[in-house]
Amino acid sequence: MTMTIRAAVAREPGAPLAIEDLSMEAPRADEIRVRVVAVGVCHTDLVVRDGEIPVPFPVVLGHEGAGIVEEVGSAVTKVAPGDHVVMTFNACGACPTCREHATSYCHESFPRNFGAARPDGSSPLSQEGEQVHGYFFGQSSFATHAICREINVVKVPDDIPLELLGPLACGVQTGAGAVMNAFKVGANKTFAVFGAGSVGLSALMAAKVVCAAKIIAVDTNDERLAVAHELGATHVVNPKTDDPVAAIMAATGYGVDFALDTTGIEEVILAALDSLAPRGTAGILGASARDSVIPLKQGLLRGGGRRIMGIIEGDSDPDIFIPLMIELYRQGRFPFDKLIRFYRFDEINEAIRDSETGRTIKPVLQMA
C-alpha cells in the first residue's frame, strides 16, 4: 500500500531542490520505513546535486537521516516500530569486506549508495506513475519518510534528541572514525587536520578524546579556526597568512604522526604529506574527481617510511561506532552538537547555501 510523503527533489544538476508530494511504496520484506525527524546536509549531497558524481535524476538525496521506525518488512528483526534510529550508508552485506564488518568498503559500494535505486533498478518513490530515484545511500532522507534496510539502520537510545543524531551517520562518523578506527591515534601522538568543516572538526574532537599530544587545525576561515581552538586544537594555522607545513614543523619539531585531508584539493593533500614525520600516515577522505591525480614525491614516502591511506566513512562499523559516539557525547567528551545549526525542511536551499558559503558548519533539517 502506497502513502504520500513530502520530499526535496533534485530534478536537474545544479538547480535548487523542490519540495514535492511523492508516492512511497510499502517496505519490502527486507526493508524498513522510517518517519524522518531530522536529516543532516552533507557535502556529498551537494556534489551529487551539482552532477560532479553521476547519479540519475530526478532524485531525492539525503543520507544522514534520523527518525522513528513506522513499519518493517516481514524479514526484519533488527528494529521494530517505535524504535529510534539513525540511517547510515548502504552495503550489500554479502561480499568479503561486508562479511568482515568493513561495510564502508563494500564491493558494491558505489551502486548501492550512488545508484539511487534498489539492485533490481526499482525505486520506492514515484510521482503520478513516473519513477523518482529514491534509494540514495539506501535512504533518500531529504523527505518526511524514508525506506532503508537492516544493514544501514542503527538503533539509538531514545533519551538523546533525534534532531542531533543524523550527522553521526556520515560526516561526523567519517571524521571521528578516521582518527579512532583508521589511524588508531594513541595518546601522545601528534595530529593535523586540513579543513575545519564538520568532518575535520569531528576528527579534531576525536583526537582530543584519544588524548593526542598536539592537535593542529588548518583552514582559511578564521571563524572555523576559533571553533577548532574551542573544541581542543592546540594549534591553528591559516594558510592565507602562514605556510602550514612550516607552522606544523615549528609546532612539532619533526612533523606530525598523522595528517588528515578533508578537502580533496591537490595542493592541500600535498601539504598534508609534506607535514608528516618519519613513519607518519596521511589519510585522504575529501571528495575529488574520480580521475584526479596526486603527483607524489617517491622519496618522501620511501625515505621516511611514510604512508598514505584512503578512508571511507571513517573505517566504521556503524552498529558499533555510532553508539560509541553517542556515549562519548553523553559523557561530555564529544560535543558534536556545537557544529549544528537547525533549519526547517522548507529552508533546505538556504541550508545548502549556508553550507557552501561556510556560514554554517553542519546544517540539520527538522521535518516538523
Number of C-alpha atoms within 10 A of each C-alpha: 7 13 11 15 16 17 28 25 26 23 17 15 19 14 12 18 22 15 18 12 16 24 21 23 16 17 21 17 12 15 20 28 24 30 24 28 25 30 34 32 27 23 19 18 19 20 16 19 25 17 14 16 17 13 21 20 18 17 27 28 30 26 32 29 36 34 29 21 24 16 19 25 17 12 12 16 10 13 17 16 13 14 16 25 26 29 35 29 23 28 26 18 19 13 15 13 16 19 12 12 16 18 28 21 19 21 17 18 17 14 18 21 21 19 20 28 26 17 13 6 10 14 20 22 27 18 13 8 9 11 17 25 26 33 31 29 27 29 33 31 33 31 29 23 26 30 27 27 24 20 21 22 27 23 21 19 13 12 7 13 11 22 22 20 28 28 32 27 26 27 28 30 27 27 33 29 29 30 30 21 17 19 20 13 21 15 14 12 16 24 30 30 29 25 23 28 26 26 30 29 31 28 31 29 24 26 31 22 19 16 16 18 15 22 27 27 30 29 22 15 16 15 13 23 24 14 17 26 18 10 20 19 24 16 17 23 21 16 15 11 8 11 12 25 21 14 20 26 16 11 17 17 11 13 25 29 23 28 31 32 29 25 22 17 16 15 12 19 23 17 17 28 28 21 26 28 21 18 15 21 23 26 24 20 20 21 16 15 10 8 5 9 9 10 8 11 12 9 10 15 19 12 11 13 13 20 17 16 13 15 22 22 24 27 25 25 18 28 17 10 21 24 16 12 22 20 14 16 15 12 10 10 16 21 16 23 13 11 18 17 17 18 19 14 23 17 13 22 16 15 23 22 15 16 20 13 9 14 14 20 23 28 25 29 26 22 20 10
